[in-house]
Amino acid sequence: MKFKTVFFLFFMILFFNSCQKVIEFNGEITDPLVVVNSLLTPDSVVSAQVSLSRFFLSNDTLYQKIDSAQVLLFVNGTLKEGLNYHYNGVYVGKYKPLIGDSLNLQVIIPGKKTVKTGTSIKSAISIQSIDTSSHATGKKMPILSNKVISPTKILLDTLGYAFEYKLSCVLHLIDDGIETNYYRLSVVTKTSLGTKKSYNYLFNFDDVVSGNTNNSIGPPTSLTNNKFNIFSNEMFFGKEYALKFSVLYNKSILLPAYNKYLNLQDVTFNLQKINQSYYQYLKTRANIKTNSFFAEPVQVYSNVDGGIGIMGSYSNSVLKINL
């Protein structure tokens, strides 16, 4: 049996070595393209990051950020301001977009072709209410902390136990029915234990509009096809809709010696209305199957004229509950 195993391994090594062949690249090495990335919201001033693309055969692992660009902002067709360089290729202005604004960026870099991109700001979605119910899943795990015994000895100290709960949610929204709308759902669970705070962004998004096929014991959304929790109003155009999803969270029960620590938890629900360009960008990003050897290449959506990148927008509608 041992001889067969050794013979098989030897055969496989010879097989893969015989399959190796160095193929030289005979194509044209293209010049780097200007990359512009900007996501706008009425809650923040206009900003954009400017960099250069990297050739796919390059040994460089970092992208070159540009600090010498002239970035001009146009609002509804009129020049509003020039963005000021901040750091790491990021340029920041003073203008906060308004609902209905049409915004355009023009990026001028010495020795490069001037690039242009644009977007518009949509009104926020109307959230009517959110219904929640919670039940224990039966899972628990110890809450551990480092306990210093001496300068050379550290032990793990058990503070208590975290019991897992499932929060089932139904978010009631009303679509305006004016045009095809695009949405993104963000759910953040914050846990405060004493002075320590932790944030969990994962949740199960198994509503029919999401295209996911999760269940109560399935993987979180970030491991499924719809990695960015986006969807359209195709199935509820101009109607009220009950959006279903669930959140797993831990309820901590501390041992008597440690119940001086205050344990607080809350969940923030953010239903964003995003523009079509941002939707297309996230959709193509989610379609990249980096873990599949046989996956076909996917071209990520870009709306930058003369370069690559994305200029998108979103408007927030936020609700928060305490657990």
Contacts in CASP RR format, 6 or more apart in sequence:
PFRMAT RR
TARGET T0000
AUTHOR 0000-0000-0000
METHOD contacts of the structure
MODEL  1
MKFKTVFFLFFMILFFNSCQKVIEFNGEITDPLVVVNSLLTPDSVVSAQV
SLSRFFLSNDTLYQKIDSAQVLLFVNGTLKEGLNYHYNGVYVGKYKPLIG
DSLNLQVIIPGKKTVKTGTSIKSAISIQSIDTSSHATGKKMPILSNKVIS
PTKILLDTLGYAFEYKLSCVLHLIDDGIETNYYRLSVVTKTSLGTKKSYN
YLFNFDDVVSGNTNNSIGPPTSLTNNKFNIFSNEMFFGKEYALKFSVLYN
KSILLPAYNKYLNLQDVTFNLQKINQSYYQYLKTRANIKTNSFFAEPVQV
YSNVDGGIGIMGSYSNSVLKINL
25 57 0 8 1.000
29 55 0 8 1.000
29 57 0 8 1.000
30 55 0 8 1.000
32 52 0 8 1.000
32 53 0 8 1.000
32 54 0 8 1.000
32 55 0 8 1.000
32 64 0 8 1.000
33 52 0 8 1.000
33 53 0 8 1.000
33 306 0 8 1.000
33 307 0 8 1.000
33 308 0 8 1.000
34 50 0 8 1.000
34 51 0 8 1.000
34 52 0 8 1.000
34 53 0 8 1.000
34 66 0 8 1.000
34 107 0 8 1.000
34 109 0 8 1.000
34 112 0 8 1.000
34 113 0 8 1.000
34 115 0 8 1.000
34 304 0 8 1.000
34 306 0 8 1.000
34 307 0 8 1.000
34 308 0 8 1.000
35 49 0 8 1.000
35 50 0 8 1.000
35 51 0 8 1.000
35 52 0 8 1.000
35 53 0 8 1.000
35 63 0 8 1.000
35 304 0 8 1.000
35 307 0 8 1.000
35 308 0 8 1.000
35 309 0 8 1.000
36 48 0 8 1.000
36 49 0 8 1.000
36 50 0 8 1.000
36 105 0 8 1.000
36 107 0 8 1.000
36 115 0 8 1.000
36 117 0 8 1.000
36 304 0 8 1.000
36 307 0 8 1.000
36 308 0 8 1.000
36 309 0 8 1.000
36 311 0 8 1.000
37 48 0 8 1.000
37 49 0 8 1.000
37 309 0 8 1.000
37 310 0 8 1.000
37 311 0 8 1.000
38 46 0 8 1.000
38 47 0 8 1.000
38 48 0 8 1.000
38 49 0 8 1.000
38 105 0 8 1.000
38 117 0 8 1.000
38 119 0 8 1.000
38 310 0 8 1.000
38 311 0 8 1.000
38 312 0 8 1.000
39 278 0 8 1.000
39 310 0 8 1.000
39 311 0 8 1.000
39 312 0 8 1.000
39 313 0 8 1.000
39 314 0 8 1.000
40 46 0 8 1.000
40 97 0 8 1.000
40 103 0 8 1.000
40 119 0 8 1.000
40 121 0 8 1.000
40 311 0 8 1.000
40 312 0 8 1.000
40 313 0 8 1.000
40 314 0 8 1.000
41 97 0 8 1.000
41 121 0 8 1.000
41 313 0 8 1.000
41 314 0 8 1.000
41 315 0 8 1.000
41 316 0 8 1.000
42 96 0 8 1.000
42 97 0 8 1.000
42 98 0 8 1.000
42 99 0 8 1.000
42 121 0 8 1.000
42 315 0 8 1.000
43 96 0 8 1.000
43 316 0 8 1.000
44 96 0 8 1.000
45 92 0 8 1.000
45 93 0 8 1.000
45 94 0 8 1.000
45 95 0 8 1.000
45 96 0 8 1.000
46 73 0 8 1.000
46 83 0 8 1.000
46 92 0 8 1.000
46 93 0 8 1.000
46 95 0 8 1.000
46 96 0 8 1.000
46 97 0 8 1.000
46 103 0 8 1.000
47 83 0 8 1.000
47 86 0 8 1.000
47 90 0 8 1.000
47 91 0 8 1.000
47 92 0 8 1.000
47 93 0 8 1.000
48 71 0 8 1.000
48 83 0 8 1.000
48 90 0 8 1.000
48 91 0 8 1.000
48 105 0 8 1.000
48 107 0 8 1.000
48 311 0 8 1.000
49 65 0 8 1.000
49 88 0 8 1.000
49 89 0 8 1.000
49 90 0 8 1.000
49 91 0 8 1.000
50 65 0 8 1.000
50 66 0 8 1.000
50 69 0 8 1.000
50 71 0 8 1.000
50 89 0 8 1.000
50 91 0 8 1.000
50 107 0 8 1.000
50 109 0 8 1.000
51 63 0 8 1.000
51 64 0 8 1.000
51 65 0 8 1.000
51 66 0 8 1.000
51 89 0 8 1.000
52 63 0 8 1.000
52 64 0 8 1.000
52 66 0 8 1.000
53 63 0 8 1.000
53 308 0 8 1.000
54 60 0 8 1.000
54 63 0 8 1.000
54 64 0 8 1.000
65 88 0 8 1.000
65 89 0 8 1.000
66 89 0 8 1.000
66 109 0 8 1.000
67 85 0 8 1.000
67 89 0 8 1.000
68 109 0 8 1.000
68 110 0 8 1.000
69 85 0 8 1.000
69 91 0 8 1.000
69 107 0 8 1.000
69 108 0 8 1.000
69 109 0 8 1.000
70 82 0 8 1.000
70 107 0 8 1.000
70 108 0 8 1.000
70 109 0 8 1.000
71 82 0 8 1.000
71 83 0 8 1.000
71 91 0 8 1.000
71 105 0 8 1.000
71 106 0 8 1.000
71 107 0 8 1.000
71 108 0 8 1.000
72 79 0 8 1.000
72 81 0 8 1.000
72 82 0 8 1.000
72 83 0 8 1.000
72 105 0 8 1.000
72 106 0 8 1.000
72 107 0 8 1.000
72 108 0 8 1.000
73 79 0 8 1.000
73 80 0 8 1.000
73 81 0 8 1.000
73 82 0 8 1.000
73 83 0 8 1.000
73 93 0 8 1.000
73 95 0 8 1.000
73 103 0 8 1.000
73 104 0 8 1.000
73 105 0 8 1.000
74 80 0 8 1.000
74 103 0 8 1.000
74 104 0 8 1.000
74 105 0 8 1.000
74 106 0 8 1.000
75 95 0 8 1.000
75 97 0 8 1.000
75 101 0 8 1.000
75 102 0 8 1.000
75 103 0 8 1.000
76 101 0 8 1.000
76 102 0 8 1.000
77 102 0 8 1.000
77 104 0 8 1.000
80 95 0 8 1.000
81 93 0 8 1.000
81 94 0 8 1.000
81 95 0 8 1.000
82 93 0 8 1.000
83 91 0 8 1.000
83 92 0 8 1.000
83 93 0 8 1.000
84 91 0 8 1.000
84 92 0 8 1.000
84 93 0 8 1.000
85 91 0 8 1.000
86 92 0 8 1.000
97 103 0 8 1.000
97 121 0 8 1.000
97 313 0 8 1.000
98 121 0 8 1.000
99 121 0 8 1.000
99 122 0 8 1.000
99 123 0 8 1.000
99 124 0 8 1.000
99 315 0 8 1.000
100 120 0 8 1.000
100 121 0 8 1.000
100 122 0 8 1.000
100 123 0 8 1.000
101 120 0 8 1.000
101 121 0 8 1.000
102 118 0 8 1.000
102 119 0 8 1.000
102 120 0 8 1.000
103 118 0 8 1.000
103 119 0 8 1.000
103 120 0 8 1.000
103 121 0 8 1.000
103 311 0 8 1.000
103 313 0 8 1.000
104 116 0 8 1.000
104 117 0 8 1.000
104 118 0 8 1.000
105 116 0 8 1.000
105 117 0 8 1.000
105 118 0 8 1.000
105 311 0 8 1.000
106 114 0 8 1.000
106 115 0 8 1.000
106 116 0 8 1.000
107 114 0 8 1.000
107 115 0 8 1.000
107 116 0 8 1.000
108 114 0 8 1.000
113 306 0 8 1.000
113 307 0 8 1.000
114 306 0 8 1.000
115 304 0 8 1.000
115 305 0 8 1.000
115 306 0 8 1.000
115 307 0 8 1.000
116 304 0 8 1.000
116 305 0 8 1.000
116 306 0 8 1.000
117 303 0 8 1.000
117 304 0 8 1.000
117 305 0 8 1.000
117 309 0 8 1.000
117 311 0 8 1.000
118 303 0 8 1.000
118 311 0 8 1.000
118 312 0 8 1.000
119 275 0 8 1.000
119 277 0 8 1.000
119 278 0 8 1.000
119 303 0 8 1.000
119 311 0 8 1.000
119 312 0 8 1.000
119 313 0 8 1.000
120 275 0 8 1.000
120 313 0 8 1.000
121 275 0 8 1.000
121 313 0 8 1.000
121 315 0 8 1.000
122 181 0 8 1.000
122 273 0 8 1.000
122 274 0 8 1.000
122 275 0 8 1.000
122 313 0 8 1.000
122 314 0 8 1.000
122 315 0 8 1.000
123 176 0 8 1.000
123 273 0 8 1.000
123 315 0 8 1.000
124 273 0 8 1.000
124 315 0 8 1.000
124 316 0 8 1.000
124 317 0 8 1.000
125 173 0 8 1.000
125 174 0 8 1.000
125 175 0 8 1.000
125 181 0 8 1.000
125 183 0 8 1.000
125 271 0 8 1.000
125 272 0 8 1.000
125 273 0 8 1.000
125 315 0 8 1.000
125 317 0 8 1.000
126 173 0 8 1.000
126 174 0 8 1.000
126 176 0 8 1.000
126 317 0 8 1.000
127 171 0 8 1.000
127 172 0 8 1.000
127 173 0 8 1.000
127 269 0 8 1.000
127 271 0 8 1.000
127 317 0 8 1.000
127 319 0 8 1.000
128 172 0 8 1.000
128 173 0 8 1.000
128 174 0 8 1.000
128 240 0 8 1.000
129 171 0 8 1.000
129 172 0 8 1.000
130 169 0 8 1.000
130 170 0 8 1.000
130 171 0 8 1.000
130 172 0 8 1.000
130 269 0 8 1.000
130 319 0 8 1.000
130 321 0 8 1.000
131 169 0 8 1.000
131 170 0 8 1.000
131 172 0 8 1.000
132 167 0 8 1.000
132 168 0 8 1.000
132 169 0 8 1.000
132 170 0 8 1.000
132 321 0 8 1.000
133 167 0 8 1.000
133 168 0 8 1.000
134 165 0 8 1.000
134 166 0 8 1.000
134 167 0 8 1.000
134 168 0 8 1.000
134 323 0 8 1.000
135 165 0 8 1.000
135 166 0 8 1.000
135 168 0 8 1.000
136 163 0 8 1.000
136 164 0 8 1.000
136 165 0 8 1.000
136 166 0 8 1.000
137 164 0 8 1.000
137 165 0 8 1.000
137 166 0 8 1.000
137 248 0 8 1.000
138 163 0 8 1.000
138 164 0 8 1.000
139 163 0 8 1.000
139 164 0 8 1.000
140 161 0 8 1.000
140 162 0 8 1.000
140 163 0 8 1.000
140 164 0 8 1.000
141 161 0 8 1.000
141 162 0 8 1.000
141 164 0 8 1.000
141 250 0 8 1.000
142 158 0 8 1.000
142 160 0 8 1.000
142 161 0 8 1.000
142 162 0 8 1.000
143 158 0 8 1.000
143 159 0 8 1.000
143 160 0 8 1.000
143 161 0 8 1.000
143 162 0 8 1.000
143 193 0 8 1.000
143 252 0 8 1.000
143 254 0 8 1.000
144 156 0 8 1.000
144 157 0 8 1.000
144 158 0 8 1.000
144 159 0 8 1.000
145 156 0 8 1.000
145 157 0 8 1.000
145 159 0 8 1.000
146 154 0 8 1.000
146 155 0 8 1.000
146 156 0 8 1.000
146 157 0 8 1.000
147 154 0 8 1.000
147 155 0 8 1.000
147 156 0 8 1.000
147 157 0 8 1.000
148 154 0 8 1.000
149 155 0 8 1.000
158 255 0 8 1.000
159 254 0 8 1.000
159 255 0 8 1.000
159 258 0 8 1.000
159 261 0 8 1.000
160 252 0 8 1.000
160 253 0 8 1.000
160 254 0 8 1.000
160 255 0 8 1.000
160 258 0 8 1.000
161 252 0 8 1.000
161 253 0 8 1.000
162 250 0 8 1.000
162 251 0 8 1.000
162 252 0 8 1.000
162 253 0 8 1.000
163 250 0 8 1.000
163 251 0 8 1.000
163 252 0 8 1.000
163 253 0 8 1.000
164 248 0 8 1.000
164 249 0 8 1.000
164 250 0 8 1.000
165 248 0 8 1.000
165 249 0 8 1.000
165 250 0 8 1.000
165 251 0 8 1.000
166 216 0 8 1.000
166 246 0 8 1.000
166 247 0 8 1.000
166 248 0 8 1.000
167 246 0 8 1.000
167 247 0 8 1.000
167 248 0 8 1.000
167 249 0 8 1.000
167 267 0 8 1.000
167 323 0 8 1.000
168 244 0 8 1.000
168 246 0 8 1.000
169 244 0 8 1.000
169 245 0 8 1.000
169 246 0 8 1.000
169 247 0 8 1.000
169 269 0 8 1.000
170 242 0 8 1.000
170 243 0 8 1.000
170 244 0 8 1.000
171 185 0 8 1.000
171 242 0 8 1.000
171 243 0 8 1.000
171 244 0 8 1.000
171 245 0 8 1.000
171 269 0 8 1.000
171 271 0 8 1.000
171 319 0 8 1.000
172 240 0 8 1.000
172 241 0 8 1.000
172 242 0 8 1.000
172 243 0 8 1.000
173 240 0 8 1.000
173 241 0 8 1.000
173 243 0 8 1.000
173 271 0 8 1.000
174 238 0 8 1.000
174 239 0 8 1.000
174 240 0 8 1.000
174 241 0 8 1.000
175 181 0 8 1.000
175 233 0 8 1.000
175 236 0 8 1.000
175 237 0 8 1.000
175 238 0 8 1.000
175 239 0 8 1.000
175 240 0 8 1.000
175 241 0 8 1.000
176 238 0 8 1.000
177 233 0 8 1.000
177 237 0 8 1.000
177 238 0 8 1.000
177 239 0 8 1.000
180 232 0 8 1.000
180 233 0 8 1.000
180 234 0 8 1.000
180 237 0 8 1.000
180 276 0 8 1.000
181 232 0 8 1.000
181 233 0 8 1.000
181 273 0 8 1.000
182 230 0 8 1.000
182 231 0 8 1.000
182 232 0 8 1.000
182 233 0 8 1.000
182 273 0 8 1.000
182 274 0 8 1.000
182 275 0 8 1.000
182 276 0 8 1.000
182 278 0 8 1.000
182 279 0 8 1.000
183 230 0 8 1.000
183 231 0 8 1.000
183 232 0 8 1.000
183 233 0 8 1.000
183 271 0 8 1.000
183 272 0 8 1.000
183 273 0 8 1.000
183 274 0 8 1.000
184 228 0 8 1.000
184 229 0 8 1.000
184 230 0 8 1.000
184 231 0 8 1.000
184 271 0 8 1.000
184 272 0 8 1.000
184 274 0 8 1.000
184 279 0 8 1.000
184 282 0 8 1.000
184 314 0 8 1.000
185 205 0 8 1.000
185 229 0 8 1.000
185 231 0 8 1.000
185 243 0 8 1.000
185 245 0 8 1.000
185 269 0 8 1.000
185 270 0 8 1.000
185 271 0 8 1.000
185 272 0 8 1.000
186 201 0 8 1.000
186 229 0 8 1.000
186 268 0 8 1.000
186 269 0 8 1.000
186 270 0 8 1.000
186 271 0 8 1.000
186 272 0 8 1.000
187 201 0 8 1.000
187 203 0 8 1.000
187 245 0 8 1.000
187 247 0 8 1.000
187 267 0 8 1.000
187 268 0 8 1.000
187 269 0 8 1.000
187 270 0 8 1.000
188 199 0 8 1.000
188 200 0 8 1.000
188 201 0 8 1.000
188 267 0 8 1.000
188 268 0 8 1.000
188 270 0 8 1.000
189 199 0 8 1.000
189 200 0 8 1.000
189 247 0 8 1.000
189 249 0 8 1.000
189 265 0 8 1.000
189 266 0 8 1.000
189 267 0 8 1.000
189 323 0 8 1.000
190 197 0 8 1.000
190 198 0 8 1.000
190 199 0 8 1.000
190 265 0 8 1.000
190 266 0 8 1.000
190 267 0 8 1.000
190 268 0 8 1.000
191 197 0 8 1.000
191 198 0 8 1.000
191 199 0 8 1.000
191 200 0 8 1.000
191 249 0 8 1.000
191 250 0 8 1.000
191 252 0 8 1.000
191 263 0 8 1.000
191 264 0 8 1.000
191 265 0 8 1.000
192 262 0 8 1.000
192 263 0 8 1.000
192 264 0 8 1.000
192 265 0 8 1.000
193 252 0 8 1.000
193 261 0 8 1.000
193 262 0 8 1.000
193 263 0 8 1.000
194 261 0 8 1.000
194 262 0 8 1.000
194 263 0 8 1.000
200 249 0 8 1.000
201 222 0 8 1.000
202 220 0 8 1.000
202 221 0 8 1.000
202 222 0 8 1.000
202 248 0 8 1.000
203 220 0 8 1.000
203 221 0 8 1.000
203 245 0 8 1.000
203 246 0 8 1.000
203 247 0 8 1.000
203 248 0 8 1.000
204 214 0 8 1.000
204 215 0 8 1.000
204 216 0 8 1.000
204 218 0 8 1.000
204 220 0 8 1.000
204 221 0 8 1.000
204 245 0 8 1.000
204 246 0 8 1.000
204 247 0 8 1.000
204 248 0 8 1.000
205 212 0 8 1.000
205 214 0 8 1.000
205 221 0 8 1.000
205 224 0 8 1.000
205 226 0 8 1.000
205 229 0 8 1.000
205 245 0 8 1.000
206 212 0 8 1.000
206 213 0 8 1.000
206 214 0 8 1.000
206 215 0 8 1.000
206 244 0 8 1.000
206 245 0 8 1.000
206 246 0 8 1.000
207 231 0 8 1.000
207 243 0 8 1.000
207 244 0 8 1.000
207 245 0 8 1.000
208 235 0 8 1.000
209 231 0 8 1.000
209 232 0 8 1.000
209 234 0 8 1.000
209 235 0 8 1.000
209 236 0 8 1.000
209 241 0 8 1.000
209 243 0 8 1.000
210 221 0 8 1.000
210 226 0 8 1.000
210 229 0 8 1.000
210 231 0 8 1.000
210 245 0 8 1.000
211 225 0 8 1.000
211 226 0 8 1.000
211 231 0 8 1.000
212 221 0 8 1.000
212 224 0 8 1.000
212 225 0 8 1.000
212 226 0 8 1.000
213 224 0 8 1.000
214 220 0 8 1.000
214 221 0 8 1.000
214 224 0 8 1.000
216 246 0 8 1.000
221 227 0 8 1.000
221 229 0 8 1.000
225 286 0 8 1.000
225 287 0 8 1.000
226 286 0 8 1.000
227 285 0 8 1.000
227 286 0 8 1.000
228 282 0 8 1.000
228 285 0 8 1.000
228 286 0 8 1.000
230 274 0 8 1.000
230 279 0 8 1.000
230 282 0 8 1.000
230 283 0 8 1.000
230 286 0 8 1.000
232 279 0 8 1.000
235 241 0 8 1.000
243 271 0 8 1.000
247 267 0 8 1.000
249 265 0 8 1.000
249 267 0 8 1.000
249 323 0 8 1.000
251 265 0 8 1.000
251 323 0 8 1.000
252 263 0 8 1.000
254 261 0 8 1.000
254 263 0 8 1.000
264 322 0 8 1.000
265 322 0 8 1.000
265 323 0 8 1.000
266 320 0 8 1.000
266 321 0 8 1.000
266 322 0 8 1.000
266 323 0 8 1.000
267 320 0 8 1.000
267 321 0 8 1.000
267 323 0 8 1.000
268 318 0 8 1.000
268 319 0 8 1.000
268 320 0 8 1.000
269 318 0 8 1.000
269 319 0 8 1.000
269 320 0 8 1.000
269 321 0 8 1.000
270 316 0 8 1.000
270 317 0 8 1.000
270 318 0 8 1.000
271 316 0 8 1.000
271 317 0 8 1.000
271 318 0 8 1.000
272 314 0 8 1.000
272 315 0 8 1.000
272 316 0 8 1.000
272 317 0 8 1.000
273 314 0 8 1.000
273 315 0 8 1.000
273 317 0 8 1.000
274 282 0 8 1.000
274 312 0 8 1.000
274 313 0 8 1.000
274 314 0 8 1.000
275 312 0 8 1.000
275 313 0 8 1.000
275 314 0 8 1.000
277 301 0 8 1.000
277 303 0 8 1.000
277 310 0 8 1.000
277 311 0 8 1.000
277 312 0 8 1.000
278 310 0 8 1.000
278 312 0 8 1.000
278 313 0 8 1.000
278 314 0 8 1.000
280 301 0 8 1.000
281 300 0 8 1.000
281 301 0 8 1.000
281 302 0 8 1.000
281 303 0 8 1.000
281 309 0 8 1.000
281 310 0 8 1.000
281 312 0 8 1.000
283 301 0 8 1.000
284 298 0 8 1.000
284 299 0 8 1.000
284 300 0 8 1.000
284 301 0 8 1.000
285 300 0 8 1.000
287 298 0 8 1.000
288 295 0 8 1.000
288 298 0 8 1.000
288 300 0 8 1.000
289 295 0 8 1.000
289 298 0 8 1.000
301 310 0 8 1.000
302 308 0 8 1.000
302 309 0 8 1.000
302 310 0 8 1.000
303 309 0 8 1.000
303 310 0 8 1.000
303 311 0 8 1.000
303 312 0 8 1.000
304 310 0 8 1.000
304 311 0 8 1.000
END
